Amino acid sequence: MSKVFITHRVKDYAAWKHEYDADAANMQALGFNDSGHFHTAADPNHFLITWDSELELKEAKARVTKLFSDPDFLGFIERQGVFVDEIEFWVAGD
């Protein structure tokens, strides 16, 4: 099992969250399930997302790295209001 931590900002959390939730099936197809959002105290548009996965660490890291390197995916989330140049992620596992 592995866990993914992603941090970034968005222009409008409510608008972004609607689009993010609508894309849940695609994330699940990649092997990830949303397990929480944690906003900074100062800015609700800046937050940490956590994903859970049954994937082994190496495979989870490879999939997340590929996802956040894909220009089409980055364009898709940028249109949703994500500041893509600020995305950071970490993958941890057993």
C-alpha positions in Angstrom: 0.0 0.0 0.0 1.1 3.5 -0.7 0.0 7.1 0.1 0.4 10.1 -2.1 0.6 13.7 -0.8 0.1 16.6 -3.2 0.1 20.3 -2.5 -0.8 23.1 -4.7 -3.0 26.2 -5.0 -6.1 26.8 -7.0 -7.9 30.0 -8.1 -11.2 29.0 -6.6 -11.5 25.9 -4.3 -15.2 25.4 -4.7 -15.0 25.4 -8.6 -11.9 23.2 -8.6 -13.5 20.7 -6.1 -16.5 20.2 -8.3 -14.3 19.3 -11.3 -11.9 17.2 -9.1 -14.8 15.1 -7.8 -16.2 14.6 -11.3 -12.8 13.1 -12.3 -12.8 10.5 -9.4 -13.3 7.5 -11.7 -10.2 8.4 -13.7 -8.1 8.6 -10.6 -9.5 5.3 -9.4 -8.7 3.7 -12.8 -5.1 4.9 -12.2 -5.1 3.1 -8.8 -5.7 6.1 -6.5 -8.5 7.0 -4.1 -8.9 10.4 -2.5 -8.5 10.2 1.3 -8.6 13.9 2.3 -8.0 17.6 1.7 -6.3 19.8 4.3 -6.3 23.6 3.8 -3.7 25.9 5.1 -4.9 28.2 7.9 -4.3 31.3 5.9 -5.6 30.3 2.5 -8.5 27.9 1.7 -7.2 27.8 -2.0 -3.9 26.3 -0.8 -4.1 22.8 0.4 -2.7 19.3 0.7 -4.5 16.3 -1.0 -3.9 12.8 0.1 -4.5 9.7 -2.0 -4.5 6.1 -0.9 -3.4 3.2 -3.2 -3.0 -0.5 -3.1 -0.1 -0.1 -5.5 3.5 -0.9 -4.3 5.6 2.2 -3.7 7.6 2.0 -6.9 4.6 1.6 -9.1 2.7 4.4 -7.3 5.6 6.8 -7.6 6.0 5.9 -11.3 2.3 6.6 -12.0 2.2 9.9 -10.1 5.4 11.1 -11.7 4.0 10.3 -15.2 0.7 11.9 -14.4 2.3 15.2 -13.3 4.7 15.2 -16.2 1.9 14.7 -18.8 1.3 18.0 -20.7 -2.3 17.0 -21.5 -3.1 16.3 -17.8 -1.3 19.5 -16.7 -3.3 21.5 -19.2 -6.5 19.8 -18.0 -6.0 20.7 -14.4 -4.7 24.2 -15.2 -8.0 24.8 -17.0 -9.7 23.8 -13.7 -7.8 26.6 -11.9 -4.7 24.7 -10.6 -1.4 26.7 -10.4 0.5 23.8 -12.1 3.9 25.4 -11.5 3.4 25.1 -7.8 2.5 21.4 -7.6 4.6 19.3 -5.3 4.1 15.7 -4.5 5.5 12.9 -2.3 4.8 9.2 -2.4 5.3 7.0 0.7 4.7 3.3 1.2 5.4 0.1 2.9 
